[in-house]
Amino acid sequence: MNGIFALDKFIIYSKKIIYYKYIYMELPIIKKIKDEDGGKAKPHHPNLPDVQVGVKGGGKCLLMISPRQTGKSTIISNFFLSDSLYGQDFFPGGVIIISPTINMDSSSRFLKQRFETYDTYSPELINSIIRRQQLMDDDDPNKEIALVLDDCVGLLDKTVSNLVTRSRHYGIKLLIISVQKFRSAVDPIIRANATDVIVGSPFPNIRELTAISEEYGDLFTSPKNWMKLYKQATPNKYDFAYMKLQNPPLFFHNFEEIIAEGGKSENDEM
């Protein structure tokens, strides 16, 4: 019984207590608020970021940290062009890509043909996208979009930081922010709000890789152990480490295999 019986009041007559009244009081236990019935999520492979298309308020922010020539554009193309990932028509409102290099990267040419793309970043552009999203009714499925900020190093300003904290409220089901550097390029607000992280390979800048291990290492026992997992996840060129920063956090080899769950590796008893 999660409660107590408390003395509510009593009556004194001729210096004797002749009447008692007890009431039952439940313990003040914090209970989970029931989730709003926001709809059923559109299915996709469980190894991918859980973007929750079809669910009000759902959405993910994916931070991609990948140096040049590590297949970053290929990963982004696969997200939206390959049916084994999300594919072309997964997001009802489409995909918006902002990338200063999209006209110079041959691997992105199919994205340019299929989706709404821009080769110049500006706060005005971001704000115009936000305004467009805000004008749409929450029940309109076309409000559910993906937004990619690719190769925007040095351009991630306060407008983007504000976008990251409120992207789900704007109907942005998947916000991808890709950078080549970590320490100097990724604002603490972006780091704090990233729900999923990809780290590409090979990663020649050891200082940058060390900074990443220090940021996320404690989720997987320690920075030292994180480095071991990273090497295990990236045995070949263009492999990448993928982290789902949930509870417990998961560490993947590409999107294919879970190699660690929190502090437990695949070799430990699960």
C-alpha positions in Angstrom: 0.0 0.0 0.0 1.6 3.2 -1.1 0.1 5.6 1.5 -0.5 6.3 5.1 -3.5 6.8 7.4 -3.4 10.3 8.9 -5.3 11.7 11.8 -7.6 14.3 10.4 -9.4 15.5 13.5 -10.6 14.5 16.9 -13.1 15.8 19.5 -12.3 16.3 23.2 -15.2 15.9 25.7 -14.6 16.1 29.4 -10.9 15.9 28.8 -11.3 12.6 27.0 -10.8 11.9 23.3 -14.1 10.3 22.2 -14.0 10.7 18.4 -11.3 10.0 15.9 -11.3 10.5 12.2 -8.6 9.1 10.0 -8.2 9.7 6.2 -6.1 7.7 3.8 -3.4 9.8 2.0 -1.4 8.5 -0.9 2.3 9.0 -1.0 3.4 12.0 -3.2 4.9 9.8 -5.9 5.8 11.5 -9.2 4.0 9.7 -12.0 4.6 9.8 -15.7 2.2 12.0 -17.6 0.4 10.0 -20.3 1.7 10.6 -23.7 -0.6 12.5 -26.1 -2.0 10.4 -28.8 -0.1 12.1 -31.6 -0.5 9.5 -34.2 1.4 6.4 -35.5 4.9 6.8 -36.7 5.7 6.0 -40.3 7.9 2.9 -40.2 11.6 2.8 -41.1 14.6 0.7 -40.1 15.2 0.8 -36.3 18.9 1.5 -36.7 18.2 4.9 -38.3 17.4 8.1 -36.3 13.9 7.7 -35.0 12.4 10.7 -36.8 8.7 9.8 -36.0 7.1 11.0 -39.1 3.4 11.0 -38.4 3.8 11.8 -34.7 3.2 15.3 -33.4 6.2 16.7 -31.7 8.6 14.0 -32.9 11.9 14.6 -34.6 15.6 14.2 -34.4 18.8 16.3 -34.8 21.7 14.5 -36.4 25.1 15.9 -36.0 27.6 14.7 -38.7 31.3 15.2 -38.0 33.2 14.1 -41.0 36.4 15.4 -42.6 36.8 15.9 -46.3 36.9 12.8 -48.5 35.1 10.5 -45.9 31.9 9.9 -47.8 29.7 12.5 -46.0 27.8 13.5 -49.1 27.3 9.9 -50.0 25.7 9.2 -46.6 23.4 12.2 -47.0 22.4 11.1 -50.5 21.6 7.6 -49.3 19.4 9.0 -46.5 17.0 10.5 -49.0 17.5 8.5 -52.2 17.9 4.9 -51.0 14.8 3.0 -50.0 16.8 1.0 -47.5 17.1 4.2 -45.5 14.4 6.9 -45.7 14.1 7.2 -49.5 12.7 10.0 -51.7 9.1 10.2 -50.5 9.5 9.4 -46.8 9.1 13.0 -45.6 5.7 14.3 -46.8 6.8 17.9 -47.1 10.0 17.0 -48.8 13.7 17.7 -48.1 15.5 21.1 -48.0 19.3 21.1 -48.4 21.5 24.1 -47.8 25.1 23.4 -48.9 27.7 25.9 -50.2 29.4 23.0 -52.0 26.3 21.3 -53.6 27.1 22.6 -57.1 30.7 21.4 -56.8 30.1 17.9 -55.4 29.2 15.4 -58.1 27.9 12.9 -55.5 25.2 15.4 -54.6 23.9 16.0 -58.1 20.9 13.7 -57.6 19.9 15.5 -54.5 19.9 18.7 -56.4 17.7 17.2 -59.1 15.2 15.8 -56.6 14.9 18.3 -53.8 14.8 21.9 -52.8 18.4 23.0 -52.6 20.4 26.3 -51.9 24.1 26.9 -52.3 24.2 30.0 -50.0 23.4 30.0 -46.3 21.9 33.1 -44.6 19.9 33.7 -41.5 17.2 35.2 -43.7 16.9 31.9 -45.6 16.5 29.9 -42.3 14.0 32.4 -41.0 12.0 32.2 -44.3 11.9 28.4 -43.9 10.7 28.7 -40.3 8.0 31.2 -41.3 6.8 28.9 -44.0 6.6 26.0 -41.5 4.7 28.2 -39.0 2.1 29.1 -41.5 1.2 25.4 -42.0 -1.4 23.7 -39.8 0.0 21.2 -37.4 -2.3 18.5 -38.8 -1.0 19.1 -42.4 1.3 16.2 -43.2 3.2 18.4 -45.6 4.6 20.3 -42.6 6.8 17.3 -41.9 10.2 17.9 -43.6 13.9 17.1 -43.4 16.4 20.0 -43.4 20.1 19.6 -44.1 22.8 22.1 -43.3 25.8 20.7 -45.1 29.3 22.0 -45.1 28.2 25.1 -43.1 31.4 25.4 -41.1 31.8 29.0 -39.9 28.2 29.7 -40.8 26.5 28.2 -37.8 25.3 31.3 -36.0 22.6 32.1 -33.4 19.9 31.6 -35.9 20.9 27.9 -36.3 21.3 27.5 -32.6 17.7 28.7 -32.1 16.6 26.4 -34.9 18.1 23.4 -33.2 16.3 24.0 -30.0 12.9 24.4 -31.7 13.1 22.3 -34.9 10.5 19.8 -33.7 8.0 22.6 -33.1 8.5 23.7 -36.7 7.7 20.2 -38.1 11.3 19.5 -39.0 11.4 15.7 -38.4 15.1 15.4 -39.3 17.6 18.2 -38.9 21.0 17.2 -40.2 24.0 19.5 -39.4 27.2 18.4 -41.0 30.6 19.8 -40.2 34.2 18.9 -40.9 35.5 20.1 -37.5 34.1 19.8 -34.1 35.8 22.1 -31.5 35.6 25.3 -33.5 32.5 24.6 -35.5 29.9 23.2 -33.2 28.1 25.5 -30.8 27.5 24.1 -27.3 23.7 24.5 -27.9 24.0 22.3 -31.0 26.0 19.7 -29.0 23.5 19.6 -26.2 20.5 19.2 -28.6 22.0 16.6 -30.9 20.1 13.3 -30.5 22.2 11.3 -32.9 25.8 11.7 -34.0 27.9 10.3 -36.9 31.7 10.5 -36.9 33.3 9.7 -40.2 36.6 8.0 -41.0 39.4 8.2 -41.6 39.8 11.0 -39.1 43.4 12.3 -39.5 43.1 15.2 -36.9 43.8 13.4 -33.6 43.1 16.5 -31.6 39.6 16.8 -33.1 38.9 13.1 -32.6 40.1 13.4 -29.0 37.7 16.3 -28.4 34.9 14.2 -29.7 35.9 11.3 -27.4 35.9 13.7 -24.5 32.5 15.0 -25.4 30.8 11.6 -25.7 33.2 9.2 -24.0 31.4 9.2 -20.6 28.3 7.8 -22.3 30.4 4.7 -23.1 32.4 4.3 -19.9 35.3 6.7 -20.8 36.9 8.7 -23.6 39.5 5.9 -23.8 36.9 3.3 -24.3 35.1 5.6 -26.8 38.3 5.6 -28.9 38.4 1.8 -28.9 34.8 1.6 -30.0 35.5 4.2 -32.8 38.3 2.1 -34.1 36.1 -1.0 -33.9 33.4 0.8 -35.8 35.6 2.1 -38.6 37.9 -0.7 -39.8 37.6 0.4 -43.4 37.8 3.7 -45.3 34.4 5.4 -45.4 33.1 3.4 -42.4 31.5 5.6 -39.8 30.6 5.5 -36.1 27.0 6.2 -35.3 25.7 7.0 -31.9 22.1 7.2 -30.7 22.2 9.4 -27.7 19.2 7.8 -26.0 19.0 5.9 -22.7 20.9 3.7 -22.8 23.0 5.2 -25.6 23.9 2.9 -28.6 27.1 2.8 -30.6 26.9 1.4 -34.2 29.2 0.3 -36.9 27.7 2.3 -39.8 23.9 1.7 -39.5 24.5 -2.0 -39.6 25.6 -3.3 -36.3 25.3 -2.3 -32.6 28.8 -2.7 -31.1 28.1 -1.2 -27.6 25.2 -0.3 -25.4 26.3 2.3 -22.9 29.3 0.8 -21.1 28.6 -2.7 -22.5 30.2 -3.9 -25.7 29.0 -6.7 -27.9 31.4 -9.0 -26.2 29.8 -8.4 -22.8 26.7 -10.2 -21.5 23.7 -8.2 -22.5 
